[in-house]
Amino acid sequence: MTKEELIESGKLELYVYGSLAPDEQQEVHEMILKHPEVKEEVDAIENALYRLSTYTSPYLSARNYERIKTALNIGGGRVVNMRTNKIITFIGYAAAVLLLVGIFSIYSKYNNLQESFQVVSSEKRAMETDMEKSKLENAVFEELREGNFTRVTLAGQTAAPTSVANVYWDKESNSVMIDGKGLPEPPEGKVYQVWSLTMDPLTPTSIGLLDNFDENDMKMFRVANVTTADAFGITLEPAGGSESPTMEQLYTLGKV
């Protein structure tokens, strides 16, 4: 625990009251010896406790005491010094301690409320994120249902035999979406690049990158529109993509 965390934790008040467990009491004592700021805070708490107890203790000024003493001597009587009322003094100290304990209790409840509020806020943000993801998923599936999409299955190639992907191509609107759920996570510094291919002559055209692959839970990606294609392929390329496909890193390929 840092000195700032210790000062904010409320343990110093309990240290002054002597209410900490022995090991915690020793831990605070060591921090006091090590950090002047902690010692100053403890001194401030002790001074506050002293002032509170002083305010609640009975007070008799020296001038009033001398007047009473003189009046009693007029009759020839003997002045007897009376003892301080220990009960009243004790009540004063007890009231001061109870006040500080009450303050600490309120402070602890406030901290607990703050923590509860932060948990609720975090849960609310998580729910909002989930709702946004659900809306996005619904929008994608709604588009797939309403559109005239042709599905092209891309099978795994030599570089990644177990890989698989699907291309959804609406030949009327030319829009293309890639389902990359069957692709492994790309290595750091690499990105999947999607290509449309025409066969005569063989011409690959980049239609997009599957960026932020690890952050896309659906693994659904919209790429550039395609007007004509005989096949689609996906290669693994350096971050930022390549001008032409790296055939040694051809992960999936499929004919339309």
Secondary structure, 3 states (H helix, E strand, C coil): CCHHHHHHHCHHHHHHHCCCCHHHHHHHHHHHHHCHHHHHHHHHHHHHHHHHHHHHCCCCCHHHHHHHHHHHHHCCCCCCCCCCCHHHHHHHHHHHHHHHHHHHHHHHHHHHHHHHHHHHHHHHHHHHHHHHHHHHHHHHHHHHHHCCEEEEEEEECCCCCCCEEEEEEECCCCCEEEECCCCCCCCCCEEEEEEEEEECCEEEEEEEECCCHHHCCCCEEEECCCCCCCEEEEEEEECCCCCCCCHHHEEEEEEC
